[in-house]
Amino acid sequence: MIRMDLKWCPMFSKLKCLLLNKWCVADYFTGLVYFLQHSPILETLTLLLDFQTHEKWHVMETYGIYDPKEQSPLLKHLKVVKIIRSSTKEDVIVDRILKILSAHGVPSEQIDIQ
């Protein structure tokens, strides 16, 4: 459903600051990747990962098979990425997000994990 909905969304040509929550990692990180690819002047990205105990299955399921090698560096304006997590159980998700950001040309020095 997420892929179908995002397919019809336009470019976010004026978007400079974006806050996404845990839905962006669902369906193999489709939401996150979409916004990275469709926000050419994005400067600040904040990811709020707050998974509850009953959502543990969801975290493992979203680990998925996303292959960041298919991406090219696109985020020339991105200056700050904040990843805010509620506990260390999001480590698997954070690792995958770091690979995706790296594949899009975001250096690790610009990423703050809290």
C-alpha positions in Angstrom: 0.0 0.0 0.0 2.8 2.4 0.9 4.6 1.8 -2.4 1.4 2.4 -4.4 0.6 5.7 -2.5 4.1 7.1 -2.7 4.3 6.3 -6.4 1.8 9.1 -7.1 3.5 11.8 -4.9 5.4 14.7 -6.5 8.9 15.9 -6.0 9.2 17.9 -2.8 11.3 20.7 -4.4 11.0 23.1 -1.5 11.3 20.7 1.4 14.3 21.5 3.6 13.4 20.0 7.0 11.7 16.6 7.4 10.6 14.6 10.5 9.7 11.0 9.8 8.6 8.4 12.4 8.7 4.6 12.4 6.3 4.2 9.4 9.2 5.2 7.1 11.0 1.9 7.7 8.0 -0.3 6.9 7.9 -2.2 3.6 11.7 -2.4 3.3 12.3 1.3 4.0 10.2 2.5 1.0 9.0 5.7 2.7 12.5 6.8 3.7 14.0 6.0 0.3 11.2 7.8 -1.4 11.7 11.0 0.5 15.5 10.8 0.1 15.0 10.5 -3.7 12.3 13.1 -4.0 13.6 15.9 -1.8 16.5 17.5 -3.7 17.2 20.4 -1.3 16.6 18.6 2.0 18.9 20.0 4.7 17.7 18.4 7.9 16.3 14.9 8.4 15.0 13.6 11.7 14.0 10.0 12.2 12.0 9.2 15.3 12.1 5.4 15.9 9.9 4.6 18.9 9.0 1.0 18.7 6.9 -0.5 21.5 7.4 -4.0 22.9 4.4 -5.4 21.1 5.9 -4.2 17.8 9.0 -6.3 18.0 7.8 -8.6 15.2 7.4 -5.5 13.0 10.9 -4.4 13.6 12.3 -7.7 12.5 10.0 -7.9 9.5 11.0 -4.5 8.2 14.7 -5.5 8.3 14.0 -6.6 4.7 16.2 -6.9 1.7 16.8 -3.3 0.6 20.0 -3.2 -1.4 21.6 0.3 -1.1 24.0 -0.4 -3.9 21.3 0.4 -6.3 21.3 4.1 -5.2 23.5 7.0 -6.2 24.5 10.0 -4.1 21.6 12.5 -4.3 21.6 14.5 -1.1 24.0 17.3 -1.7 22.3 19.8 0.6 21.7 17.5 3.6 23.6 18.8 6.6 22.1 17.1 9.6 20.5 13.7 10.2 19.2 12.9 13.6 18.1 9.4 14.5 16.2 9.3 17.8 15.5 5.8 19.1 13.7 4.7 22.3 16.0 1.7 23.0 18.7 -0.4 21.5 16.2 -2.8 20.0 16.2 -0.5 17.0 19.9 -1.2 16.3 19.1 -3.4 13.4 16.9 -0.7 11.9 19.5 2.0 12.6 22.2 -0.1 10.9 20.1 -0.4 7.8 19.3 3.3 7.8 23.0 4.1 8.0 23.6 2.0 4.9 20.8 3.7 3.0 22.1 7.2 3.9 25.6 6.2 3.0 24.4 4.9 -0.4 22.8 8.3 -0.9 26.1 10.1 -0.2 25.5 11.2 3.4 28.8 11.1 5.4 28.7 9.5 8.8 29.9 12.8 10.4 26.5 14.3 9.6 24.5 11.6 11.4 23.6 12.0 15.1 22.2 8.9 16.8 20.5 9.4 20.1 
